[in-house]
Amino acid sequence: MESENKAKLKWYAVQTFNHKENEISKLLTEQGIANFIPMRYAEKGDSDGHKKRILVPAVHNLVFMQADIQKADMKDFQARCTIPARIIRKQDTDDYYVIPDSEMTEFRAICDPNYTGTLYVTSEFAEAKVGQEVIVTHGTFKGLRGKLVRYKNRYYVVKVLTTAGVMLHIPKWYCEKA
């Protein structure tokens, strides 16, 4: 029964404006809606010149929300939202871009802020990179499927989800053709 419910779970990408992703996340959490913002560590200096390592959104203006609601309810949600945002739709259609829970689980794993070999890029940049479909066979990300590309003399496995591309530094010998 639990696996049936898990298969039905869907995620949607919410685009915010003016760096309001944390506010949208807070609003969703208050409404009991699970959500995810890809985060990374950054060093920020204070007025005394001391540097502090803090978590910041890796991709600005993007929040993923987990919901199993109808199209009309999505429009109602957007209309009631007090923070300017829109749910991302499939290109050239009126349908929302639906992300299966299994794909989102994998995406959340590769967005671990403690893994230092991650680059966040636009989906256009990631998709434009020439590469080969692979599956990771060793290491922390064993089982991950993606496109192996070379960028700045390093190898990365690329995953794209809506408007975000994630390039994960993984040695090419950890991969085999898919």
DOTI-819691 format. One record per residue (C-alpha): chain; x, y, z; residue in three letters; residue number from 1. Coordinates in pm, 1 decimal, always signed. Layout:
+--------+----------+----------+----------+---------+-----+
| cadena |       xx |       yy |       zz | residuo | num |
+--------+----------+----------+----------+---------+-----+
|      A |        X |        Y |        Z |     ALA | NUM |
...
+--------+----------+----------+----------+---------+-----+
This chain:
+--------+----------+----------+----------+---------+-----+
| cadena |       xx |       yy |       zz | residuo | num |
+--------+----------+----------+----------+---------+-----+
|      A |     +0.0 |     +0.0 |     +0.0 |     MET |   1 |
|      A |   +279.8 |   +241.5 |    +89.6 |     GLU |   2 |
|      A |   +456.8 |   +172.2 |   -242.3 |     SER |   3 |
|      A |   +129.9 |   +251.8 |   -427.9 |     GLU |   4 |
|      A |   +104.4 |   +588.1 |   -248.4 |     ASN |   5 |
|      A |   +471.8 |   +660.0 |   -316.1 |     LYS |   6 |
|      A |   +422.5 |   +592.3 |   -688.3 |     ALA |   7 |
|      A |   +136.0 |   +846.5 |   -694.4 |     LYS |   8 |
|      A |   +336.8 |  +1123.3 |   -529.4 |     LEU |   9 |
|      A |   +410.8 |  +1405.8 |   -770.9 |     LYS |  10 |
|      A |   +630.7 |  +1709.6 |   -755.3 |     TRP |  11 |
|      A |   +592.1 |  +2042.1 |   -929.2 |     TYR |  12 |
|      A |   +845.0 |  +2316.1 |   -990.7 |     ALA |  13 |
|      A |   +745.2 |  +2659.4 |   -866.3 |     VAL |  14 |
|      A |   +920.2 |  +2961.6 |  -1012.5 |     GLN |  15 |
|      A |   +944.4 |  +3260.8 |   -783.2 |     THR |  16 |
|      A |  +1064.9 |  +3610.4 |   -857.3 |     PHE |  17 |
|      A |  +1315.3 |  +3839.1 |   -686.5 |     ASN |  18 |
|      A |  +1480.2 |  +3562.1 |   -482.2 |     HIS |  19 |
|      A |  +1163.3 |  +3471.8 |   -288.4 |     LYS |  20 |
|      A |  +1228.0 |  +3095.1 |   -282.8 |     GLU |  21 |
|      A |  +1269.4 |  +3084.8 |    +96.1 |     ASN |  22 |
|      A |   +942.2 |  +3273.6 |   +146.7 |     GLU |  23 |
|      A |   +756.0 |  +3032.0 |    -83.4 |     ILE |  24 |
|      A |   +910.9 |  +2737.9 |   +101.0 |     SER |  25 |
|      A |   +795.7 |  +2879.6 |   +433.6 |     LYS |  26 |
|      A |   +443.5 |  +2936.0 |   +297.7 |     LEU |  27 |
|      A |   +425.2 |  +2579.5 |   +162.5 |     LEU |  28 |
|      A |   +554.8 |  +2436.5 |   +490.8 |     THR |  29 |
|      A |   +291.7 |  +2633.8 |   +684.8 |     GLU |  30 |
|      A |    +25.3 |  +2479.4 |   +458.2 |     GLN |  31 |
|      A |   +163.6 |  +2129.2 |   +522.5 |     GLY |  32 |
|      A |   +302.5 |  +2091.4 |   +170.1 |     ILE |  33 |
|      A |   +640.3 |  +1917.3 |   +140.3 |     ALA |  34 |
|      A |   +891.9 |  +2120.4 |    -57.7 |     ASN |  35 |
|      A |  +1257.7 |  +2126.8 |   -155.7 |     PHE |  36 |
|      A |  +1506.2 |  +2398.2 |   -246.5 |     ILE |  37 |
|      A |  +1845.2 |  +2286.4 |   -383.8 |     PRO |  38 |
|      A |  +2101.0 |  +2437.5 |   -146.0 |     MET |  39 |
|      A |  +2478.4 |  +2486.0 |   -145.6 |     ARG |  40 |
|      A |  +2731.3 |  +2625.2 |    +99.2 |     TYR |  41 |
|      A |  +2870.5 |  +2973.5 |    +45.7 |     ALA |  42 |
|      A |  +3110.0 |  +3185.0 |   +245.7 |     GLU |  43 |
|      A |  +2973.1 |  +3516.9 |   +361.4 |     LYS |  44 |
|      A |  +3178.0 |  +3783.6 |   +531.7 |     GLY |  45 |
|      A |  +3044.9 |  +3995.0 |   +814.2 |     ASP |  46 |
|      A |  +3132.9 |  +4357.6 |   +888.2 |     SER |  47 |
|      A |  +3436.7 |  +4248.5 |  +1095.5 |     ASP |  48 |
|      A |  +3581.3 |  +4051.4 |   +803.7 |     GLY |  49 |
|      A |  +3505.7 |  +3710.5 |   +957.3 |     HIS |  50 |
|      A |  +3392.8 |  +3451.4 |   +706.9 |     LYS |  51 |
|      A |  +3104.9 |  +3223.0 |   +784.8 |     LYS |  52 |
|      A |  +2987.5 |  +2918.2 |   +588.2 |     ARG |  53 |
|      A |  +2611.4 |  +2929.3 |   +533.4 |     ILE |  54 |
|      A |  +2352.6 |  +2742.7 |   +325.7 |     LEU |  55 |
|      A |  +2207.8 |  +2942.5 |    +37.3 |     VAL |  56 |
|      A |  +1979.4 |  +2844.3 |   -251.4 |     PRO |  57 |
|      A |  +2185.5 |  +2690.6 |   -531.1 |     ALA |  58 |
|      A |  +1928.3 |  +2785.3 |   -792.9 |     VAL |  59 |
|      A |  +1750.3 |  +3111.5 |   -727.3 |     HIS |  60 |
|      A |  +1378.1 |  +3146.4 |   -786.4 |     ASN |  61 |
|      A |  +1304.8 |  +2772.3 |   -789.0 |     LEU |  62 |
|      A |  +1119.7 |  +2561.4 |   -532.3 |     VAL |  63 |
|      A |   +989.6 |  +2209.3 |   -577.4 |     PHE |  64 |
|      A |   +661.3 |  +2124.0 |   -408.2 |     MET |  65 |
|      A |   +507.9 |  +1783.5 |   -352.7 |     GLN |  66 |
|      A |   +135.1 |  +1772.2 |   -419.3 |     ALA |  67 |
|      A |   -131.9 |  +1545.8 |   -558.4 |     ASP |  68 |
|      A |   -388.3 |  +1805.1 |   -659.2 |     ILE |  69 |
|      A |   -594.0 |  +1872.4 |   -968.4 |     GLN |  70 |
|      A |   -524.4 |  +2136.4 |  -1232.2 |     LYS |  71 |
|      A |   -805.2 |  +2362.4 |  -1106.6 |     ALA |  72 |
|      A |   -665.3 |  +2343.4 |   -752.1 |     ASP |  73 |
|      A |   -322.5 |  +2445.1 |   -884.8 |     MET |  74 |
|      A |   -472.0 |  +2756.5 |  -1042.4 |     LYS |  75 |
|      A |   -651.2 |  +2830.6 |   -714.5 |     ASP |  76 |
|      A |   -324.7 |  +2783.5 |   -522.6 |     PHE |  77 |
|      A |   -147.3 |  +3030.9 |   -751.2 |     GLN |  78 |
|      A |   -430.9 |  +3281.7 |   -717.5 |     ALA |  79 |
|      A |   -424.0 |  +3260.1 |   -335.0 |     ARG |  80 |
|      A |    -45.9 |  +3278.4 |   -308.9 |     CYS |  81 |
|      A |    +58.5 |  +3612.4 |   -159.7 |     THR |  82 |
|      A |   +409.4 |  +3587.7 |   -304.5 |     ILE |  83 |
|      A |   +452.1 |  +3624.6 |   -682.2 |     PRO |  84 |
|      A |   +511.9 |  +3274.6 |   -821.2 |     ALA |  85 |
|      A |   +402.0 |  +3041.3 |  -1096.1 |     ARG |  86 |
|      A |   +397.8 |  +2667.1 |  -1136.0 |     ILE |  87 |
|      A |   +611.5 |  +2571.7 |  -1434.2 |     ILE |  88 |
|      A |   +424.3 |  +2430.9 |  -1731.8 |     ARG |  89 |
|      A |   +538.5 |  +2205.9 |  -2013.7 |     LYS |  90 |
|      A |   +659.6 |  +2401.0 |  -2311.5 |     GLN |  91 |
|      A |   +383.4 |  +2503.1 |  -2555.2 |     ASP |  92 |
|      A |   +103.2 |  +2343.9 |  -2347.0 |     THR |  93 |
|      A |   -132.9 |  +2426.5 |  -2064.5 |     ASP |  94 |
|      A |    -18.0 |  +2119.5 |  -1863.9 |     ASP |  95 |
|      A |   +199.3 |  +2148.8 |  -1557.2 |     TYR |  96 |
|      A |   +543.7 |  +1991.3 |  -1561.1 |     TYR |  97 |
|      A |   +496.2 |  +1685.4 |  -1336.7 |     VAL |  98 |
|      A |   +802.6 |  +1531.0 |  -1172.3 |     ILE |  99 |
|      A |   +764.0 |  +1169.1 |  -1053.9 |     PRO | 100 |
|      A |   +863.0 |  +1107.7 |   -691.5 |     ASP | 101 |
|      A |  +1135.9 |   +860.5 |   -795.0 |     SER | 102 |
|      A |  +1301.0 |  +1124.3 |  -1015.6 |     GLU | 103 |
|      A |  +1273.5 |  +1384.9 |   -740.6 |     MET | 104 |
|      A |  +1427.5 |  +1146.7 |   -486.5 |     THR | 105 |
|      A |  +1729.1 |  +1103.6 |   -714.7 |     GLU | 106 |
|      A |  +1749.9 |  +1478.1 |   -777.6 |     PHE | 107 |
|      A |  +1739.6 |  +1555.4 |   -405.5 |     ARG | 108 |
|      A |  +2023.1 |  +1308.2 |   -346.3 |     ALA | 109 |
|      A |  +2251.6 |  +1468.1 |   -604.5 |     ILE | 110 |
|      A |  +2178.7 |  +1814.3 |   -463.7 |     CYS | 111 |
|      A |  +2346.9 |  +1726.5 |   -131.9 |     ASP | 112 |
|      A |  +2518.4 |  +2049.9 |    -21.9 |     PRO | 113 |
|      A |  +2795.7 |  +1848.9 |   +145.7 |     ASN | 114 |
|      A |  +2912.1 |  +1706.0 |   -188.1 |     TYR | 115 |
|      A |  +3165.5 |  +1952.1 |   -324.3 |     THR | 116 |
|      A |  +3170.4 |  +1833.9 |   -685.6 |     GLY | 117 |
|      A |  +2836.9 |  +1985.0 |   -789.2 |     THR | 118 |
|      A |  +2775.6 |  +2263.0 |  -1040.2 |     LEU | 119 |
|      A |  +2431.6 |  +2416.8 |  -1089.5 |     TYR | 120 |
|      A |  +2361.3 |  +2542.0 |  -1440.2 |     VAL | 121 |
|      A |  +2063.3 |  +2626.5 |  -1657.4 |     THR | 122 |
|      A |  +1883.6 |  +2339.9 |  -1826.2 |     SER | 123 |
|      A |  +1976.6 |  +2488.1 |  -2165.2 |     GLU | 124 |
|      A |  +2348.0 |  +2480.9 |  -2079.4 |     PHE | 125 |
|      A |  +2326.4 |  +2124.9 |  -1943.9 |     ALA | 126 |
|      A |  +2128.7 |  +1992.3 |  -2240.5 |     GLU | 127 |
|      A |  +2363.4 |  +2158.6 |  -2489.6 |     ALA | 128 |
|      A |  +2661.8 |  +1962.8 |  -2358.3 |     LYS | 129 |
|      A |  +2748.5 |  +1668.7 |  -2580.1 |     VAL | 130 |
|      A |  +2778.1 |  +1343.2 |  -2391.3 |     GLY | 131 |
|      A |  +2682.3 |   +981.7 |  -2358.5 |     GLN | 132 |
|      A |  +2409.7 |   +824.6 |  -2143.2 |     GLU | 133 |
|      A |  +2570.5 |   +637.4 |  -1854.8 |     VAL | 134 |
|      A |  +2491.7 |   +470.0 |  -1528.4 |     ILE | 135 |
|      A |  +2717.8 |   +523.0 |  -1227.0 |     VAL | 136 |
|      A |  +2851.2 |   +185.0 |  -1109.2 |     THR | 137 |
|      A |  +3063.9 |   +281.8 |   -806.6 |     HIS | 138 |
|      A |  +3062.7 |   +526.3 |   -519.3 |     GLY | 139 |
|      A |  +2800.1 |   +728.1 |   -338.1 |     THR | 140 |
|      A |  +2588.5 |   +781.9 |   -649.1 |     PHE | 141 |
|      A |  +2584.9 |   +418.8 |   -767.3 |     LYS | 142 |
|      A |  +2276.5 |   +361.7 |   -983.2 |     GLY | 143 |
|      A |  +2246.6 |   +724.1 |  -1096.8 |     LEU | 144 |
|      A |  +2162.2 |   +761.6 |  -1464.9 |     ARG | 145 |
|      A |  +2264.6 |  +1067.0 |  -1660.4 |     GLY | 146 |
|      A |  +2472.0 |  +1207.6 |  -1940.0 |     LYS | 147 |
|      A |  +2851.3 |  +1195.8 |  -1899.5 |     LEU | 148 |
|      A |  +3008.7 |  +1517.6 |  -2028.2 |     VAL | 149 |
|      A |  +3347.7 |  +1679.7 |  -2016.5 |     ARG | 150 |
|      A |  +3366.3 |  +2035.0 |  -1886.8 |     TYR | 151 |
|      A |  +3683.9 |  +2226.5 |  -1798.7 |     LYS | 152 |
|      A |  +3891.1 |  +1906.4 |  -1821.0 |     ASN | 153 |
|      A |  +3672.6 |  +1720.3 |  -1568.3 |     ARG | 154 |
|      A |  +3397.0 |  +1466.2 |  -1615.7 |     TYR | 155 |
|      A |  +3044.8 |  +1527.7 |  -1489.8 |     TYR | 156 |
|      A |  +2721.7 |  +1333.2 |  -1489.8 |     VAL | 157 |
|      A |  +2444.2 |  +1572.1 |  -1589.3 |     VAL | 158 |
|      A |  +2082.9 |  +1561.6 |  -1469.6 |     LYS | 159 |
|      A |  +1818.9 |  +1810.4 |  -1582.0 |     VAL | 160 |
|      A |  +1493.2 |  +1882.9 |  -1405.3 |     LEU | 161 |
|      A |  +1264.4 |  +2155.9 |  -1542.4 |     THR | 162 |
|      A |  +1478.3 |  +2471.2 |  -1561.5 |     THR | 163 |
|      A |  +1770.7 |  +2346.7 |  -1351.1 |     ALA | 164 |
|      A |  +2069.5 |  +2144.9 |  -1457.8 |     GLY | 165 |
|      A |  +2298.1 |  +1971.7 |  -1209.5 |     VAL | 166 |
|      A |  +2647.0 |  +1865.3 |  -1309.2 |     MET | 167 |
|      A |  +2793.7 |  +1616.2 |  -1064.0 |     LEU | 168 |
|      A |  +3169.5 |  +1554.7 |  -1076.0 |     HIS | 169 |
|      A |  +3212.7 |  +1178.7 |  -1099.4 |     ILE | 170 |
|      A |  +3523.9 |  +1007.8 |  -1239.6 |     PRO | 171 |
|      A |  +3449.1 |   +857.9 |  -1580.2 |     LYS | 172 |
|      A |  +3577.1 |   +518.2 |  -1471.6 |     TRP | 173 |
|      A |  +3287.5 |   +506.2 |  -1220.3 |     TYR | 174 |
|      A |  +3045.4 |   +498.9 |  -1515.7 |     CYS | 175 |
|      A |  +2938.1 |   +256.1 |  -1785.8 |     GLU | 176 |
|      A |  +2728.0 |   +306.5 |  -2095.8 |     LYS | 177 |
|      A |  +2355.7 |   +285.3 |  -2020.0 |     ALA | 178 |
+--------+----------+----------+----------+---------+-----+
